[in-house]
């Protein structure tokens, strides 16, 4: 099949068919041709005209059937020129189709080979049986050939002549048209059509007769079987009649009596039920009087259980009883009344329990009554009773403080209650010892109050936990019961005999007798419960008055509280595990709240006393005593309640901060006054200060107790670890103040950081102020000193050295009491130490500068001439002796030597400068001899001073530049 690119058909899309057009000339109009059925899928509407696709492969039927190039062809079919342009072209294989090889069939051959082997094996084992008759096959083929002559239209299942198309196909109108001179031919055609249809009918009749003849044997066999079947049915009917007669006789002889016995048993059981129902109604009728009796003895739980049981009986077993139509609503109103009574009773109990004398040793008042009330409230879901108890705690805490203040004020004769009317004003008239005793009494009463609250809340908490535990155990038992019932149901036989009489099952008749003992047992348990009392003698003697449905939920279990009271936990509690858990947490929170209430009231008591600045005026001992009392109370309440309350601790911290500020301001002011009056002269050291220093040297920073006995004379210097310190009186008091800061930290650990900051501020103040007074010569105007001598400077340096000596000890003391996260505050001591060392170095430089100016003044007038020693060197040695005399007793020997070495270096520098100015050289001449004699005089006098004998002066350096 070949197709030309110049005349390829182009499909035109439409809704139903495709029009094939022949492209004669692209410039000419294309005329549509007659539509034909689709022979291939439609092409896309947009294609690449230059690209060959599978849609170009079309079947040109005339080209396939006729060769247009042949010379002989029918003129009525084709024109002479049509088809001359057809050229045999080679079909290009499509690259859209894959190349198929034998490998593509390998998998299929492997899969089918195994099946083929099995098929061949089965053919060999069971060869096909050729049982058909060749004659029948020949006949069948012949009939089939005859039937094929009949047109298919007659064989269609929907063949109907009323359809116009079908009618026209079977009977064409052309056979009945007599016009146009063709009558003879049309008549013959009609006759021929009639004969053809008759022939078709004969063929069909022959085939039908043939089919009937083939199946005649089966037809006659079916007729014979019909007669046999009628005989079998007749015999079966007779047998059924005989069987029914026998069954009727057996029923009359053997079953009628037994069924009558069963009916009597059912009747008896019904009578028992009616009797029990009447007994139950009599019991229910006595419910209201019994509830009244229980309420008169405060048996709220028993009354509620009885009401719940009665309500359940009314809803299940006595439903529809006309005489009890109003009892349900009456019981609901009675239950609401009991709720109000329980709330009022619990409020009364809370008031009486919390307001009884605190001296009473009994922790819990009427424990049985409390347990009964709590259980009843839980049963009715009245969970707001904790709020009532919390409000009563607040009122009681206020009353405790008020009563303690009244008792204390009444004992003080100095307070006239007629003049001072307000209780707060009367309390403010107490001095510190009296007020401190009052606070101690309040704290002790609060501790007893918290212990009492804790004991009561523990009872309530145990009741809640008992109910929660019972709920969990009940749920576990229900799960086990459900599993057992499921297993039992699976094992039961579901087929039961059904009785005609009264429509009841035989199993029901037999089970009534088994249920009676169960009813008796469950009812006995209910009547034996302490929460429900019998209503009459009948209810005791006849336990059948209740049914198992009403008693199944009344089974109780007892659990004991720590106080020894047994509580009956009912199974019909309305609380969920989540609610019970939340209630238990609320009880614990209420205990925490009790601690917070006590602390809040204590804070208000403290603030009312602190309005006139009373607490801020306390001295260190008094405030420390107060602080320890409050800290002890905080720890004890934490042990009782299990959580630390922060209100009183915050108030204590606030007062401690105020105390620290006042403490620091007092001592800073005191130090300022001491410095303003300090004349910077060496002071005697009292024995108590020496004892103070000795206690520090033992590793203890504390103020030692005063030793009683003979008075000891004061010492000239302070001895610290074998070293002598000549100090002024201000420094001795500063040491004592520093120890007071350290001791305050030991007594009030909460103020450690504040004390560290204040102490560092105090040390910085002493350093800066002493620098202003001595180095800055501020003491000339403040104290009225005539001049700042070298002795003043040396004494100031030695005082600073003493403070520097104790800074590491103070740092270690604070470091041991600071939390690790606040160790960075210790850097203040490093800065202070650096400042003090800088100050000491400035004092040493000042001493050297004093002698330097003296050397400059004296040596600038030095002349090398007789007498020897010269007057200049005599004055220098005299001033050096005065300097040594002023500082030797104040500074250690090492510091004195270092100072004089620096002074000697200054002396050599000035002497070199003067000799250079005089042009005196080391030439062995007279001037050289005079200078050597003066220098030897200076060296001898300087080494003759105490502590400078071994001092290496190296005076030969003055000649180094002139050699």
Secondary structure, 3 states (H helix, E strand, C coil): CCCCCCCCCEEECCCCCCEEECCCCCCCCCCCCCCCCCCCCCCCCCCCCCCCCHHHCCCCHHHHHCCCCCCCCCCCCCCCCCCCCCCCCCCCCCCCCCCCCHHHHHHHHHHHHHHHHHHHHHHHHCCCCCCCCHHHHHHHHHHHHHHCCCCHHHHCCCCCCCCHHHHHHHCCHHHHCCCCCCHHHHHHHHHHHHHHHHHHHHHHHHHHHHHHHHCHHHHHHHHHHHHHHHHHHHHHHHHHHHHHHHHHHHHHHHHHHHHHHHHHHHHHHHHHHHHHHHHHHHHHHCHHHHHHHHHHCCCHHHHHHHHHHHHHHHHHCCCCCHHHCCHHHHHHHHHHHHHHHHHHHHHHHHHHHHCCCCCCCCCCCCHHHHHHHHHHHHHCCCCCHHHHHHHHHHHHHHHHHHHHHHHHHHHCCCCCCCCCCCHHHHHHCCCHHHHHHHHHHHHHHHHHHHHHHHHHHHHHHHHHHHHHHHHHHHHHHHHHHHHHHHHHHHHCCCCCCECCHHHCEHHHHHHHHHHHHHHHHHHHHHHHCCCCCCCCHHHHHCHHHCCHHHHCCCCEEEEECCCCCEEEEECCCCCCHHHHHHHHHHHHHHHHHHHHHHHHHHHHHHHHHCCCCCHHHCCHHHHHHHHHHHHHHHHHHHHHHCCCCCHHHHHHHHHHHHHHHHHHHHHHHHHHHHHHCCCCCCCCECHHHHHHHHHHHCCCCCCCCCCCCCCCCCECCEEECCEEECCCHHHHHHHHHHHHHHHHHHHCHHHHHHHHHHHHHHHHHHHHHHHHHHHCCCHHHHCCCCCCCHHHHHHHHHHHHHHHHHHHHHHHHHHCCCCHHHHHHHHHHHHHHHHHHHHHHHHHHHHHHHHHHHHHHHHCCCCCCCCCCCHHHHHHHHHHHHHHHHHCCCCCHHHHHHHHHHHHHHHHHHHHHHHHHHCCCCCCCHHHHHHHHHHHHHHHHHHCCCCCCCCCCCHHHHHHHHC
